[in-house]
């Protein structure tokens, strides 16, 4: 089944798609969300910081960061499908990664910890 897709090409092979990715043989497609000051690195294809990227199989967030031209020290937190990972995690077709700069990383860490702790508290209350 062929699905027509509208795409806009930017620098470094980045693509913004208006439709969900379809995986065929070849590079994998992932969605990258650039937050706060990191949005400047994807501004040529997206004003909202959400990009669709084609990457090689078994690529890592480190390779995505380098492909975007972001200095590694500017990425302090990475979420892969909503879970914290490091720069060496392996990516798969359809993954979503969010990159956070130092000014947002601590706030995100606190928010995720709060959500985790709240979930544990709710489970404990259900068990009583």
C-alpha positions in Angstrom: 0.0 0.0 0.0 1.5 3.3 -1.1 0.7 6.4 1.0 1.4 9.8 -0.5 3.5 11.9 1.8 4.3 15.6 1.8 7.8 16.3 2.9 10.0 19.4 3.2 13.8 18.9 3.0 16.2 20.8 5.2 19.9 20.9 5.7 21.8 17.7 6.6 19.2 15.4 5.2 16.5 16.3 7.8 12.9 16.0 6.7 9.7 17.3 8.2 6.8 15.0 7.3 3.1 15.7 7.6 2.2 12.0 7.7 3.4 9.1 9.9 6.6 7.4 8.7 6.4 4.2 6.7 9.3 1.8 7.0 10.5 0.1 3.9 14.0 -1.3 3.3 16.6 1.4 3.8 17.1 4.0 6.5 14.9 4.0 9.6 12.8 7.0 10.4 12.5 8.5 13.8 10.9 11.7 15.3 13.2 14.1 17.1 11.9 16.8 19.4 14.3 19.7 20.1 13.5 21.6 23.3 14.2 25.2 24.3 17.6 26.5 23.0 18.1 23.3 21.0 15.3 24.3 18.6 17.8 26.6 16.8 19.5 23.5 15.3 16.3 22.4 13.5 14.9 25.8 12.6 15.6 25.4 8.9 12.9 22.7 8.7 10.7 23.2 11.7 9.5 26.2 13.8 8.2 23.9 16.6 11.3 21.8 17.1 9.8 18.5 15.8 11.7 16.8 13.1 11.5 13.5 11.2 15.0 12.1 10.6 16.2 9.2 8.5 19.0 7.3 10.2 20.9 4.0 9.7 19.8 0.9 11.6 21.3 0.7 15.1 22.0 4.4 15.2 22.3 6.1 18.6 21.1 9.5 20.0 24.8 10.5 19.8 24.7 10.1 16.0 21.4 12.1 15.8 22.9 14.9 17.9 26.0 15.0 15.7 23.9 14.9 12.5 22.0 18.0 13.7 25.3 19.7 14.5 24.5 20.1 18.2 27.5 20.2 20.5 27.3 17.1 22.8 27.7 19.2 25.9 24.4 21.1 25.0 22.3 17.9 25.4 21.9 17.1 29.1 18.8 14.8 28.9 17.4 12.4 26.3 14.0 10.8 26.4 13.5 7.8 24.1 9.8 7.0 23.8 9.3 8.8 27.1 12.1 7.1 29.1 15.5 8.5 30.0 18.4 7.1 28.1 22.0 8.0 27.4 23.8 9.0 24.2 24.6 5.3 23.4 21.1 3.8 23.4 20.0 2.0 20.2 17.2 3.5 18.2 14.6 1.6 16.2 12.1 2.4 13.4 9.4 4.8 14.6 11.2 5.8 17.8 10.6 9.3 19.3 13.5 11.0 21.0 13.4 14.3 22.9 16.6 16.3 23.5 16.9 18.7 26.4 19.5 21.4 27.0 21.0 22.1 30.5 18.5 24.8 31.3 15.6 22.3 31.0 17.2 19.0 32.0 16.8 19.5 35.8 13.2 20.5 35.5 12.4 17.5 33.4 14.2 15.2 35.8 12.2 16.6 38.7 8.9 16.3 36.8 9.6 12.7 35.7 10.6 11.7 39.3 7.4 13.3 40.6 5.3 11.4 38.1 7.1 8.1 39.0 6.7 8.7 42.7 3.0 9.6 42.2 2.4 6.4 40.3 4.0 4.3 43.1 1.9 6.1 45.7 -1.3 5.4 43.7 -0.4 1.7 43.4 0.3 1.5 47.2 -3.1 3.1 47.9 -4.8 0.6 45.6 -3.2 -2.3 47.5 -4.5 -1.1 50.9 
